[in-house]
Amino acid sequence: MAKSSRGVKRSRGVVSIEFALGIFGFLLMFLFWVEVSYMGYVSSVVDLAITEASRDAKNAEEEDYKAKFTAVVQADNSLWGNFINIDNLSMTTRYYNSVSDLAVPCEQGEGGDCNEVGEAKNSSLAIYTLEYTYNPVFNLLFDLSSDIGLAREVIVIQEYERSEFKQ
C-alpha cells in the first residue's frame, strides 16, 4: 500500500503539464486551419469577383471594357468588397483580334510587361486578369515573411465585338 501511494504523489501535476504542452500544439494547429480556411475563402471570393466583372464587362455596350471591368470590381455594393481589401487588387485587360493572336506570346512594351495589349475597338477576344495580394492573418505567429499572390484570368468573347471574331 505504501508503495502505491508514493507513486500517486509523484505523478501529481503530470496531467496539467501534458495539458499545457498539448494545448499549445492544438492551438497552433487550429490557427493554421483557420488561416488556410480563410485563404481558401479569399480565393473563392476572387474567383467570384473576376467572373462577375468579366461577365458585366463583356456585355457592356460602350467600348471601354477595361473601365467597366474596373468599376464592377471596385463597386461599393459588391459582395467581395466587404470581405477583402480592394486596395490589394490589381486588374489588367488584354485585347486580341483572333485566336491565333492569343497563341503568340505578347511582346513587352516600354514598361517591360504585357499588362495592356491591344485596343478594345474591333477586338473580339479579351483576357481579364485579377490579382490579389493576400496578407496572412497570423503572419507573426507562423512567420510568413512574404505575401501570397492569388491570380485569376478569364478569356472572353466581347459580345459587341464578336462580329470581328477570326479563327
C-alpha positions as CSV (number, residue, x, y, z in Angstrom):
1,M,0.0,0.0,0.0
2,A,2.7,2.4,0.9
3,K,4.3,1.9,-2.5
4,S,1.2,2.8,-4.5
5,S,0.5,6.0,-2.5
6,R,4.1,7.2,-3.2
7,G,3.5,6.6,-7.0
8,V,0.4,8.8,-6.9
9,K,2.2,11.6,-5.2
10,R,5.0,11.6,-7.7
11,S,2.5,11.8,-10.7
12,R,0.5,14.7,-9.4
13,G,0.7,17.6,-11.8
14,V,1.6,15.5,-14.8
15,V,-1.8,16.0,-16.3
16,S,-1.5,19.8,-16.1
17,I,1.9,19.7,-17.7
18,E,0.7,17.4,-20.5
19,F,-2.3,19.7,-21.0
20,A,-0.1,22.8,-21.2
21,L,2.1,21.2,-23.8
22,G,-0.8,19.7,-25.7
23,I,-3.0,22.8,-25.8
24,F,-0.2,24.8,-27.3
25,G,0.1,22.3,-30.2
26,F,-3.6,22.1,-30.6
27,L,-3.9,25.9,-30.8
28,L,-1.2,26.2,-33.4
29,M,-2.9,23.5,-35.5
30,F,-6.3,25.3,-35.0
31,L,-4.9,28.7,-36.0
32,F,-3.2,27.1,-39.1
33,W,-6.5,25.6,-40.0
34,V,-8.3,29.0,-39.7
35,E,-5.6,30.6,-41.9
36,V,-5.9,28.0,-44.6
37,S,-9.7,28.2,-44.5
38,Y,-9.7,32.0,-44.8
39,M,-7.2,31.8,-47.7
40,G,-9.5,29.4,-49.4
41,Y,-12.4,31.7,-48.9
42,V,-10.5,34.7,-50.2
43,S,-9.5,32.6,-53.3
44,S,-13.2,31.8,-54.0
45,V,-14.1,35.5,-53.5
46,V,-11.5,36.4,-56.1
47,D,-13.0,33.8,-58.4
48,L,-16.4,35.3,-57.9
49,A,-15.2,38.8,-58.5
50,I,-13.5,38.1,-61.8
51,T,-16.4,36.0,-63.0
52,E,-19.0,38.8,-62.3
53,A,-16.8,41.6,-63.5
54,S,-15.8,39.9,-66.8
55,R,-19.4,38.9,-67.5
56,D,-20.6,42.5,-67.0
57,A,-17.6,44.0,-69.0
58,K,-18.0,41.7,-72.0
59,N,-21.7,42.6,-72.2
60,A,-21.1,46.3,-71.9
61,E,-22.2,48.4,-74.9
62,E,-19.5,51.0,-74.5
63,E,-16.1,50.4,-75.9
64,D,-14.2,50.9,-72.7
65,Y,-14.4,47.4,-71.4
66,K,-11.5,47.9,-69.0
67,A,-13.2,50.8,-67.3
68,K,-16.4,48.7,-66.9
69,F,-14.4,45.8,-65.6
70,T,-12.6,48.0,-63.0
71,A,-15.9,49.7,-62.0
72,V,-17.6,46.4,-61.3
73,V,-14.6,45.1,-59.2
74,Q,-14.4,48.3,-57.2
75,A,-18.1,48.8,-56.7
76,D,-19.1,49.7,-53.1
77,N,-22.1,47.4,-53.1
78,S,-20.2,44.3,-54.3
79,L,-20.2,41.1,-52.2
80,W,-16.5,40.8,-52.2
81,G,-15.9,44.4,-51.1
82,N,-17.0,43.6,-47.6
83,F,-14.6,40.6,-47.1
84,I,-11.4,41.5,-48.9
85,N,-9.2,44.6,-49.1
86,I,-9.9,46.2,-52.5
87,D,-6.6,48.1,-52.3
88,N,-4.8,44.7,-52.7
89,L,-6.5,44.0,-56.1
90,S,-4.8,44.8,-59.4
91,M,-6.6,44.4,-62.7
92,T,-5.4,44.2,-66.3
93,T,-7.1,43.7,-69.6
94,R,-5.5,42.5,-72.9
95,Y,-7.3,42.5,-76.2
96,Y,-6.8,40.2,-79.2
97,N,-8.3,40.1,-82.7
98,S,-8.1,36.3,-83.2
99,V,-7.4,33.0,-81.5
100,S,-4.0,32.8,-83.3
101,D,-3.0,36.2,-81.7
102,L,-3.7,34.6,-78.3
103,A,-1.2,31.8,-79.1
104,V,1.6,34.3,-79.7
105,P,3.4,35.5,-76.6
106,C,3.0,39.2,-76.1
107,E,5.9,41.5,-76.7
108,Q,6.9,43.5,-73.7
109,G,6.2,47.2,-74.1
110,E,8.0,50.2,-72.8
111,G,7.0,49.4,-69.2
112,G,8.6,45.9,-69.5
113,D,5.4,44.0,-69.1
114,C,2.5,42.6,-71.1
115,N,-0.3,44.0,-69.0
116,E,-2.0,46.2,-71.5
117,V,-2.1,44.7,-75.0
118,G,-4.2,45.6,-78.0
119,E,-7.1,48.0,-78.5
120,A,-10.7,47.4,-77.3
121,K,-12.3,48.5,-80.6
122,N,-12.7,45.7,-83.0
123,S,-11.0,43.2,-80.7
124,S,-13.3,40.2,-80.3
125,L,-11.3,38.5,-77.5
126,A,-10.2,39.8,-74.2
127,I,-8.2,38.4,-71.3
128,Y,-9.2,39.9,-67.9
129,T,-6.7,39.3,-65.1
130,L,-7.4,39.9,-61.5
131,E,-4.5,39.6,-58.9
132,Y,-5.0,39.8,-55.2
133,T,-2.1,40.1,-52.7
134,Y,-3.2,38.1,-49.7
135,N,-1.8,39.1,-46.4
136,P,-1.8,36.2,-43.9
137,V,-3.8,36.9,-40.8
138,F,-1.4,35.1,-38.4
139,N,1.7,36.4,-40.1
140,L,3.6,37.0,-36.8
141,L,2.7,33.5,-35.5
142,F,3.7,31.5,-38.5
143,D,6.5,33.8,-39.7
144,L,5.3,34.0,-43.3
145,S,7.6,36.7,-44.5
146,S,6.1,37.3,-47.9
147,D,2.6,38.0,-49.1
148,I,0.8,35.4,-51.1
149,G,-0.4,36.3,-54.6
150,L,-3.7,34.9,-56.0
151,A,-4.2,35.5,-59.7
152,R,-7.1,34.6,-62.0
153,E,-7.5,35.0,-65.7
154,V,-10.6,34.8,-67.9
155,I,-10.7,34.7,-71.6
156,V,-14.0,36.1,-73.0
157,I,-15.5,36.9,-76.4
158,Q,-16.6,40.6,-76.3
159,E,-20.4,40.4,-77.1
160,Y,-20.5,43.7,-79.1
161,E,-17.2,42.9,-80.9
162,R,-17.9,39.3,-81.9
163,S,-18.7,40.2,-85.5
164,E,-14.9,40.8,-85.7
165,F,-14.1,37.3,-84.4
166,K,-11.5,35.5,-86.5
167,Q,-10.2,32.0,-86.1
